[in-house]
Amino acid sequence: MGVFYRWFGRPLLKFQDSERAHLRSLKMLRLFSNNPLTRSALKLTYKPRKSIPVEVFGNVYSHPFGLAAGMDKNAIALRGWEATGLSFIEIGGVTQHRQDGNPKPRMFRADSTQALVNRMGFNNEGSEQISENLAKHFSKYGAPNVPLWVNLGKSKITPLEDAHEDYGATMRALWKFTDVFVVNVSSPNTPNLRELQNDEGLIRILEKCHTVNSELALGGEGKPILVKVAPDLTDQQLEHVVNTARSSGASGIVLSNTTLVRPDSTSSKEEKIFAEQGGLSGRPLLNRSTEMIRIVSKMTNGEWPIVGVGGVMSAEDAWAKIVAGASLVQAYSGFVFEGPSLTKAVVHGIHKHLNAQGYSMLVDAIGTESESC
Ligand SMILES: Cc1cc2nc3c(=O)[nH]c(=O)nc-3n(C[C@H](O)[C@H](O)[C@H](O)COP(=O)(O)O)c2cc1C
């Protein structure tokens, strides 16, 4: 954790409501990245000095560590994320229609367990406004210098049977700005959304997204479409979703979203937080999300790209996901508890692991755990 964040950032944030602290940090990041001097300072302080190129989803990523969905839903601080050295940025969840999400408070922090519970409910400005935000950004600053991913969610007002239209409309609105789309059928905070992990729902959504893709690509390469699933699937259900997603043309999978399972609490304060409704993220999610990577990597012989997310607080956590089979890794909660210096710590740590194992490229390390078992 960076000294500045440890001494000033985290103690200050501790006294604030979690969501307010989050919004304040986002605005600060945007402010800092708009000024050339403070932007250079951000780069100097946080940007990793090592490059660990990895080619996946039609792009070369400068290293495997990126921003998970939910942190910058409306794409307001893109230059800030770039400046802190992430190798890709996932915005959203974006839904077709603008929505406020669930009533506040809806985000809770359990500091000693390094976990968050949230029931945001896809609060976002909606596909049209976010498309305008991106159009403005692109015309003023050009495309971000790292791949931009969009997390697709379903509007609450859209009935489940019309979900594919909602995902398709958002994809259409954001298509020209996006490098990779993630079909999120696993947020626990939109009623019944997780049912869309079932065959019929998932197939219909992916078919719709492929139709939009080929229409807008005008015969060229469509954008990669990934599926993001819940850690609460049984192993058998997970294998089923993988087969369905793969045979429906998804380019890869994101493992995983937040969990409904709760860890043991270390105090009565935490007990109250864990009793809140919503999805839990952070350290307690690490093992299950890494185990899912292991399962999917094995069943697909490492031939279908996996993005690992859940509980990454250090280079060791990210490395565990890579050797289990992940080509890319993301974090959300890690940035809340460790601050922006997490990126440098993770990338430099992975670089050390690669050297220690005698690997020259990241691809040499992906999924190697199963070879040594
Ligand atoms: C406040 C909050 C909002 C989130 N919003 C989304 C979202 O809109 N779409 C999505 O796919 N995942 C969302 N996530 C899940 C994260 O992207 C990630 O999958 C999960 O938090 C596990 O990673 P972590 O342990 O590094 O936080 C959200 C997580 C949090 C904490």
The ligand as an ORCA input file, in Angstrom:
! r2SCAN-3c Opt
* xyz 0 1
  C     -19.820     -1.626     -5.390
  C     -19.641     -2.678     -6.427
  C     -20.308     -2.565     -7.645
  C     -20.159     -3.543     -8.619
  N     -20.803     -3.409     -9.820
  C     -20.656     -4.366    -10.779
  C     -21.310     -4.237    -12.033
  O     -22.001     -3.262    -12.302
  N     -21.148     -5.248    -12.938
  C     -20.372     -6.352    -12.668
  O     -20.246     -7.249    -13.512
  N     -19.712     -6.463    -11.492
  C     -19.838     -5.512    -10.564
  N     -19.169     -5.639     -9.371
  C     -18.362     -6.849     -9.130
  C     -16.873     -6.626     -9.439
  O     -16.660     -6.280    -10.769
  C     -16.082     -7.910     -9.096
  O     -16.507     -8.951     -9.942
  C     -16.258     -8.346     -7.652
  O     -16.314     -7.240     -6.791
  C     -15.117     -9.258     -7.193
  O     -13.876     -8.603     -7.297
  P     -13.144     -7.901     -6.032
  O     -13.088     -8.924     -4.947
  O     -11.806     -7.500     -6.585
  O     -13.969     -6.741     -5.649
  C     -19.303     -4.662     -8.375
  C     -18.622     -4.746     -7.169
  C     -18.774     -3.788     -6.203
  C     -18.022     -3.927     -4.915
*
